[in-house]
């Protein structure tokens, strides 16, 4: 059939009929696999298992073969799933997902729940029947092989990142991915996270703000506002001065021990007055430094006493 010769209505009708035929043939494939299984015919044909037969003889991918074999097994155990497949109330993927958790005791309730559900929603149902697991956030170095046009397979150093997310997190991720999808179709988690993290850094990083400010006004001395800051009556440190201190100290705690060991913590760092503001210290950048929360409290204890600043 020359599809180019079909008008729009004929093309839509042809596609609809073809999809229905595809579904009928898919059901017939599942039934044939079950019959092949019952006869153990794949052994006579030289294959070690039905999965081996599907891969080597029928040329299915591993995932496609697995879905069909699990669906066939489910239909053998629970014939009502065949009817649901024929009525398109469940797909191959859906049946393969629920097959491991279906039992005689729960078959009615589970099949009633998953009828017409998307695969994603069915995965949530299946998760209810799995034992609880413990996970912790981790970053693990890995080496992966990536295909590069013209260069074949190239091994690259990557990081495997593992963390737990709830349904709200996934919905938020999907929303953000849909917003940025105009930049590239089918963005990966890493692609989306890189865009979001870069956006957040550019908006909120003191060092990024300082760099943008310097680019706007030209290269300026860190102490260009020294006179203004020296007479600043308010405790509030101007944003441009605060950002300049972050840039100067590289966003790290500057506390150094007696042997010169520097803290270098980047978490919860705060701008601290070397000569305390309460003792007449100014917002002159030379009187400002970055300290982590712990060393900031330690400095306050040294200036004003332990009783006032240490929590019992």
C-alpha positions in Angstrom: 0.0 0.0 0.0 1.3 3.4 -1.0 0.5 5.6 2.0 1.3 8.7 0.0 -1.8 8.1 -2.1 -4.2 8.0 0.9 -6.1 11.1 1.9 -6.1 12.2 5.5 -9.2 10.3 6.5 -8.0 7.1 4.8 -4.6 7.4 6.5 -6.2 7.8 10.0 -8.5 4.9 9.3 -5.6 2.7 8.0 -3.5 3.5 11.1 -6.4 2.7 13.4 -7.0 -0.7 11.7 -3.3 -1.5 11.7 -3.0 -0.8 15.5 -6.0 -3.0 16.2 -4.4 -5.8 14.1 -1.1 -5.3 15.9 -2.8 -5.8 19.2 -4.5 -8.9 18.0 -1.2 -10.3 16.8 0.4 -9.4 20.1 -2.2 -11.5 22.0 -1.6 -14.3 19.5 2.1 -14.1 20.2 1.5 -14.4 24.0 -0.7 -17.5 23.5 1.8 -19.1 21.1 4.6 -18.6 23.6 2.5 -20.3 26.3 1.9 -23.2 24.0 5.6 -23.4 23.1 6.3 -23.4 26.9 3.8 -26.2 27.6 5.3 -28.4 24.9 8.9 -27.4 25.8 9.4 -27.2 22.1 12.2 -24.7 22.4 14.4 -27.5 23.8 13.9 -29.6 20.7 14.8 -26.6 18.6 18.2 -26.2 20.4 17.4 -23.4 22.8 18.1 -23.6 26.6 15.0 -21.7 27.6 12.0 -19.8 26.3 13.9 -16.6 27.0 16.8 -17.9 25.0 14.4 -18.7 22.1 12.9 -15.3 22.2 16.3 -13.6 22.1 18.1 -15.7 19.5 15.3 -17.0 17.3 12.6 -14.3 17.5 15.2 -11.5 17.8 13.5 -9.7 20.7 15.5 -7.4 22.9 16.0 -8.6 26.5 13.4 -6.3 27.9 10.8 -7.1 25.2 11.4 -10.8 25.7 11.1 -10.5 29.4 7.8 -8.6 29.2 6.2 -11.2 26.9 7.4 -14.1 29.0 6.1 -12.6 32.2 2.8 -11.7 30.6 2.5 -15.3 29.3 3.3 -16.7 32.8 0.7 -14.3 34.3 -2.0 -15.5 31.8 -1.2 -19.1 32.7 -1.7 -18.4 36.4 -4.6 -16.0 36.1 -6.6 -16.5 32.9 -8.7 -13.3 33.6 -5.6 -11.2 32.7 -5.9 -12.5 29.1 -9.4 -11.0 28.9 -8.1 -7.8 30.3 -5.3 -7.8 27.7 -7.7 -8.5 24.9 -10.0 -5.6 26.0 -6.9 -3.4 26.3 -7.6 -2.8 30.0 -4.0 -3.9 30.7 -1.0 -3.7 28.5 1.9 -6.1 28.2 4.0 -3.8 30.4 1.2 -3.6 33.0 0.8 -7.3 33.2 4.5 -8.0 33.4 4.7 -5.5 36.3 2.0 -7.0 38.4 2.8 -10.7 37.7 5.4 -11.0 40.6 2.9 -9.7 43.2 -0.3 -11.5 42.1 -1.6 -14.2 44.3 -4.9 -16.0 44.6 -5.7 -14.0 47.7 -5.1 -10.6 46.2 -5.8 -11.1 42.5 -9.3 -9.5 42.6 -8.3 -6.4 44.5 -5.1 -5.8 42.5 -6.7 -6.4 39.1 -9.5 -4.1 40.1 -7.1 -1.3 41.1 -4.8 -1.5 38.1 -7.4 -1.7 35.4 -6.8 1.2 33.0 -3.9 2.6 35.0 -0.7 3.9 33.5 2.5 2.0 33.9 3.8 4.6 36.3 0.8 4.4 38.6 1.0 0.6 38.5 4.6 0.8 39.7 3.4 2.7 42.7 0.9 -0.1 43.4 3.5 -2.8 43.0 5.8 -0.9 45.4 3.3 -1.4 48.2 4.0 -5.1 48.1 7.7 -4.9 48.2 9.6 -5.0 51.5 10.8 -1.6 52.9 14.4 -0.8 51.9 17.0 1.5 53.4 18.8 3.9 51.1 21.3 6.6 51.8 22.4 9.4 49.6 25.7 8.6 47.9 28.0 9.6 45.0 30.0 6.9 43.5 32.7 7.2 40.8 32.0 5.0 37.8 33.4 4.4 34.3 30.8 4.2 31.5 31.1 3.5 27.8 29.4 6.1 25.6 28.9 6.0 21.9 30.3 9.0 20.1 29.6 9.7 16.4 32.7 9.0 14.4 34.7 7.8 17.4 32.8 4.6 18.4 32.6 3.7 22.1 34.5 6.0 24.5 35.0 5.3 28.2 34.3 8.3 30.4 34.5 9.0 34.1 31.1 9.8 35.6 29.4 9.9 39.0 26.6 7.6 40.0 24.3 9.7 42.2 21.7 8.0 44.4 19.1 9.7 46.5 15.5 9.1 47.5 12.6 11.3 46.1 8.9 11.3 46.8 6.1 11.7 44.3 6.0 15.5 44.8 9.7 15.6 43.8 9.1 13.6 40.7 6.1 15.8 39.7 8.2 18.9 40.2 11.0 17.4 38.1 8.6 16.5 35.3 7.2 20.1 35.4 10.7 21.6 35.2 11.8 19.2 32.4 8.7 20.2 30.4 9.7 23.8 30.8 13.3 23.3 29.6 12.5 20.7 27.0 12.6 23.3 24.3 16.4 23.3 24.6 16.6 19.6 23.8 14.1 16.7 23.5 14.2 13.8 26.0 16.5 15.5 28.5 18.0 13.2 31.1 17.9 13.7 34.8 21.5 15.0 34.7 20.7 17.5 31.9 17.8 19.0 33.8 19.7 19.0 37.1 22.6 20.8 35.5 20.3 23.5 34.1 18.5 24.0 37.4 21.7 24.0 39.5 23.3 26.5 37.2 20.3 28.7 37.3 20.2 28.6 41.2 23.9 29.3 41.4 23.7 32.3 39.1 20.7 33.7 41.1 21.9 33.1 44.6 25.7 32.6 44.7 27.4 35.6 46.3 30.5 35.0 44.1 28.4 34.9 40.9 26.6 38.1 41.9 30.0 39.7 42.6 31.3 38.7 39.2 28.3 40.1 37.4 28.5 43.3 39.4 32.2 43.7 38.5 31.5 43.1 34.8 28.9 45.8 34.9 31.1 48.5 36.6 34.5 47.3 35.3 37.3 45.9 37.4 37.1 47.6 40.8 39.1 47.2 44.0 37.6 45.1 46.7 37.9 48.2 48.9 36.3 50.6 46.6 33.5 51.2 49.1 35.8 51.4 52.1 35.0 55.0 53.0 31.2 54.4 52.8 31.5 51.2 54.8 33.7 52.8 57.4 31.0 55.2 58.3 28.1 52.7 57.9 25.9 53.1 61.0 23.7 50.1 60.3 24.5 46.5 61.2 23.4 45.5 57.7 26.4 44.8 55.4 25.7 46.0 51.8 25.1 43.2 49.4 28.0 44.2 47.1 30.4 44.2 50.0 29.1 40.8 51.3 29.4 39.3 47.8 32.9 40.7 47.4 34.0 39.1 50.7 32.5 35.7 49.5 34.5 36.0 46.3 37.7 37.0 48.1 37.5 34.1 50.5 36.3 31.7 47.9 33.1 30.9 49.8 35.1 29.0 52.5 35.6 29.5 56.2 38.8 31.3 56.8 39.5 30.2 60.4 43.0 28.9 60.8 44.4 26.9 63.7 47.7 27.7 65.5 49.5 25.4 63.0 48.0 27.2 60.0 45.4 24.6 59.3 42.4 26.3 57.6 38.8 25.1 58.2 37.7 25.5 54.5 34.1 24.5 55.3 31.6 25.8 52.7 28.4 25.0 54.6 26.6 27.7 56.5 29.4 30.2 56.1 28.6 33.7 57.4 30.2 37.1 57.1 31.9 37.9 60.4 33.3 41.2 61.7 36.9 40.7 62.8 36.5 43.6 65.2 32.9 43.1 66.3 30.3 45.6 65.1 29.2 46.0 68.7 32.8 47.1 69.6 33.0 49.7 66.8 33.9 47.4 64.0 33.0 48.6 60.5 31.8 47.0 57.3 35.2 47.7 55.7 36.1 44.5 53.8 39.4 44.4 55.6 37.4 44.0 58.8 35.2 41.2 57.3 35.9 37.5 56.9 34.0 34.3 56.2 33.4 31.9 59.1 31.4 28.7 59.3 28.7 28.7 62.0 30.8 26.8 64.4 33.8 29.1 64.1 31.6 32.1 64.1 30.2 31.1 67.5 33.8 30.3 68.7 34.9 33.8 67.7 31.8 35.3 69.5 32.7 33.4 72.6 36.3 34.7 72.5 35.0 38.3 72.1 32.0 38.3 74.5 32.4 35.3 76.7 31.3 31.7 76.7 28.2 32.1 78.8 26.4 34.4 76.4 27.0 32.3 73.2 27.3 28.7 74.1 24.2 26.6 74.3 24.0 24.4 77.4 
